[in-house]
Amino acid sequence: MIIDSAHAKNLKLATWNVEWLVSQKDIEVTPIPHDVLLRQPSDFQELLQYNSKLDADIVALQEVGSIGTLNSIFPKNQYLFFISNDPVAQHPALAIRKNIFDHIQQNPDLTELNHAAFSRPLRSGLDVTVYTQHDSIRILVVHLKSGCQDYPLDRQQLKKSCLLLKEQQPILQEWIKKRLEEKQAFIILGDFNRVVSPNEFFFKELSTKTSLTIPTAYKANPCWNGNYFIDGFLLDPITTQWLIPNSLRVMKYKEQDFDQQNKLSDHCPVSIRLSIPDK
């Protein structure tokens, strides 16, 4: 599908795990592990500068303590903020540039991803719908179970982290099924904690009802000396038509010393661009 750029809304979407973006006020409400180092004011200032460089219209974030803390790196006069209601220290969140959508609706969290049957609370999915004049996109921000990046999930014997990740898969599959029934355009983005590719069990199970696009599939992430992507995007057939080809980007930090990860993040922002028809 060729979209006339003169009649399209061009948007930059990013996902960024900001690694324990918490403040002293946050941990007074919800304690965090003792080995987590709180950032200093200079660290927040540096992240603010990187966010200015990223300059995305929609940013999905993971490991956010609160909207108040998120305001330390996202200017309140430029963005609107949404965060999950989980009773945990790390939340998925969204920062959306003001005045680019006609309406924004925060839907109930996908709390099934943080099910009481799990050994300890995980993170719900943050579910938000954005509306343009003629279209809408359902956005689901996720931060899935860690510890099972590439272990095959179709084996009979799985370690605990893989079992938990595998339990999250049908929850996402059911969310996708509902969006398809509604004929609703959608994007799932965030930290999958999984190298997701079209031939892999996790993805194949998600895409049984439709064709999903993974812009990061089979690509190496240059962040912190590189690895395969665990942060990324799943696009339905509608939003796939809006994806600008070859728009995948990673914003690397100028600091390359691994000691800087505690000040910045162990993840780099990953972005794509969409061109949404405006007529």
C-alpha positions in Angstrom: 0.0 0.0 0.0 1.4 3.4 -1.1 0.4 6.3 1.2 0.5 9.8 -0.1 2.8 11.6 2.3 1.1 14.9 1.8 -2.0 13.4 3.4 -0.5 11.3 6.1 0.5 11.7 9.8 4.1 10.6 10.2 4.9 9.3 13.7 8.0 8.1 15.4 7.3 5.3 17.9 10.0 4.1 20.3 10.3 1.5 23.1 12.8 2.1 25.9 13.5 0.1 29.0 14.9 2.7 31.3 16.1 0.2 34.0 14.8 1.0 37.4 13.7 4.6 36.7 12.7 5.1 40.4 13.1 7.9 42.9 13.4 8.0 46.7 9.7 8.9 46.8 8.9 5.8 44.7 10.7 3.4 47.0 9.0 4.8 50.1 5.8 3.4 48.6 7.2 0.2 47.0 10.6 -1.1 48.2 13.1 -2.3 45.6 16.0 -4.7 45.8 18.9 -3.5 48.0 21.4 -3.8 45.1 19.6 -1.4 42.9 21.4 2.0 42.7 19.3 5.0 42.7 20.1 7.6 40.1 21.6 10.9 40.9 20.2 14.3 39.6 23.0 14.4 37.0 21.9 10.9 35.7 18.3 12.1 35.2 19.6 15.2 33.4 21.6 13.0 31.1 18.6 10.8 30.3 16.6 14.0 29.6 19.2 15.0 27.0 19.0 11.5 25.4 15.3 11.7 25.3 15.5 15.1 23.6 17.7 13.5 21.0 15.3 10.5 20.6 12.5 13.0 19.9 9.8 10.4 19.4 6.1 11.0 19.3 5.1 7.9 21.2 7.5 6.3 23.7 6.7 3.0 25.4 8.7 2.7 28.6 9.5 -0.1 31.0 10.7 -0.1 34.7 9.1 3.2 35.6 8.5 4.0 39.2 5.8 6.7 38.7 4.7 9.4 36.4 6.4 11.9 38.7 9.7 10.3 38.2 9.1 9.9 34.5 8.7 13.7 34.4 12.4 14.0 35.3 13.3 12.9 31.7 10.1 13.8 29.8 9.0 17.5 29.8 5.4 17.8 31.1 4.7 20.7 28.6 5.4 18.4 25.7 4.0 15.0 26.6 1.0 13.2 28.1 1.7 10.3 30.4 0.0 6.9 31.1 1.1 4.2 33.5 -0.2 0.9 34.6 -1.8 0.4 38.0 0.3 -2.5 39.2 1.2 -2.7 42.9 4.9 -3.2 41.9 8.0 -1.1 41.7 8.4 -1.4 37.9 5.6 -0.2 35.6 5.1 0.0 31.8 4.3 3.5 30.8 3.6 5.6 27.7 4.7 9.2 26.9 2.7 10.6 24.0 3.5 14.0 22.5 0.7 16.5 23.0 -1.6 17.6 20.2 -0.9 14.8 17.7 -4.1 12.8 18.5 -7.7 13.8 18.6 -8.3 11.6 21.6 -6.5 9.2 23.9 -8.2 6.5 26.0 -6.5 4.4 28.6 -8.1 1.0 28.7 -8.0 -1.4 31.7 -4.6 -2.9 32.2 -4.0 -6.4 30.9 -3.7 -7.7 34.4 -3.7 -11.3 33.3 0.0 -10.9 32.5 0.5 -10.2 36.2 -1.6 -13.2 37.4 -1.9 -14.2 41.1 -0.9 -17.7 40.2 2.7 -16.5 39.4 5.2 -17.0 42.2 5.6 -13.2 42.6 3.9 -10.3 40.9 4.9 -9.6 37.3 3.9 -6.6 35.2 0.5 -6.0 33.6 0.2 -4.7 30.1 -0.5 -1.0 29.6 -3.4 -0.7 27.1 -4.1 2.6 25.4 -6.1 3.6 22.3 -5.1 6.7 20.3 -7.5 8.3 17.8 -6.8 10.3 14.7 -9.6 11.9 12.7 -10.1 8.8 10.6 -8.3 5.9 12.4 -7.4 4.5 15.8 -4.6 2.3 17.1 -4.7 0.1 20.1 -1.3 0.2 21.8 -0.2 -2.5 24.3 3.0 -1.9 26.2 4.5 -5.1 27.7 7.4 -6.1 29.9 7.3 -9.9 29.8 9.0 -12.4 32.1 12.8 -12.3 32.0 15.2 -15.2 32.0 14.1 -17.0 28.9 15.5 -15.0 25.9 16.1 -17.9 23.5 15.4 -21.2 25.2 13.0 -23.2 23.1 9.5 -23.0 24.6 8.1 -26.1 22.8 10.2 -28.5 24.9 8.6 -30.6 27.6 11.1 -29.7 30.4 11.3 -25.9 30.9 13.0 -23.9 33.6 10.7 -21.7 35.8 11.3 -18.5 34.0 10.4 -20.1 30.6 7.3 -21.7 32.1 6.1 -18.2 33.3 6.9 -16.7 29.9 5.0 -19.5 28.2 2.0 -18.8 30.4 2.0 -15.2 29.2 1.8 -16.2 25.6 -1.8 -17.3 25.4 -2.8 -14.2 27.3 -1.3 -12.1 24.5 -2.9 -14.4 22.0 -6.3 -13.8 23.4 -5.8 -10.0 23.4 -4.8 -10.2 19.7 -7.9 -12.3 19.0 -10.2 -9.7 20.5 -8.6 -6.9 18.5 -9.0 -8.9 15.3 -12.7 -9.5 16.1 -13.1 -5.7 16.5 -11.1 -5.0 13.3 -8.9 -2.8 15.4 -5.5 -1.8 14.3 -2.9 -2.5 17.0 0.7 -2.6 18.0 2.3 -4.6 20.8 5.6 -3.1 21.8 8.0 -3.1 24.7 10.5 -5.4 26.3 9.6 -9.0 25.3 12.6 -10.4 27.2 12.6 -12.8 24.2 14.4 -12.9 20.9 11.1 -12.9 18.8 11.3 -14.1 15.2 8.8 -15.6 12.7 10.0 -19.2 13.0 10.1 -19.2 16.8 7.4 -20.9 18.9 6.4 -17.8 20.9 5.7 -15.8 17.8 4.1 -18.6 15.7 1.6 -19.1 18.5 0.7 -15.4 18.6 0.3 -15.3 14.8 -2.1 -18.2 14.3 -5.0 -16.0 13.6 -3.3 -13.3 11.5 0.0 -12.2 10.0 2.1 -10.1 12.4 5.1 -8.1 11.4 8.3 -8.0 13.5 10.6 -5.1 12.3 13.5 -6.4 14.5 13.4 -10.0 13.4 16.8 -11.6 12.6 18.6 -8.2 13.2 21.4 -7.5 15.7 20.9 -4.7 18.2 24.1 -2.6 18.4 23.3 -1.4 22.0 26.1 -2.1 24.5 28.2 -4.1 22.0 25.3 -5.9 20.4 23.0 -8.9 20.7 19.7 -9.9 19.1 16.7 -7.7 19.9 14.5 -8.5 22.9 12.9 -5.0 22.7 10.6 -4.4 19.8 7.3 -4.2 18.0 4.5 -6.6 16.8 2.3 -4.9 14.1 -1.0 -6.2 12.9 -1.7 -6.2 9.1 -3.2 -2.7 9.2 -0.3 -1.0 11.0 2.1 -3.0 8.9 0.7 -1.1 5.9 1.7 2.2 7.7 5.2 1.1 8.6 7.8 3.1 6.8 10.3 0.6 5.3 13.8 0.5 6.8 12.8 3.0 9.5 14.1 0.8 12.4 16.6 2.7 14.4 18.6 2.2 17.7 19.8 5.3 19.6 23.1 4.3 21.1 24.6 6.1 24.0 27.9 7.9 23.5 29.2 6.2 26.7 30.5 2.7 26.0 31.9 1.9 29.4 29.6 -0.8 31.0 29.9 1.0 34.3 27.6 3.7 32.7 24.7 1.3 32.4 23.6 2.0 36.0 23.5 5.7 35.2 21.8 5.3 31.8 20.1 1.9 31.1 21.1 -1.6 30.0 18.7 -1.0 27.1 18.9 1.5 24.3 15.8 3.1 22.8 14.5 1.3 19.6 12.3 3.1 17.2 10.2 2.8 14.0 8.2 5.2 11.9 4.6 5.0 10.8 2.8 7.0 8.1 -0.9 7.0 9.0 -3.4 8.1 6.2 -5.0 11.3 7.2 -8.0 11.1 4.9 
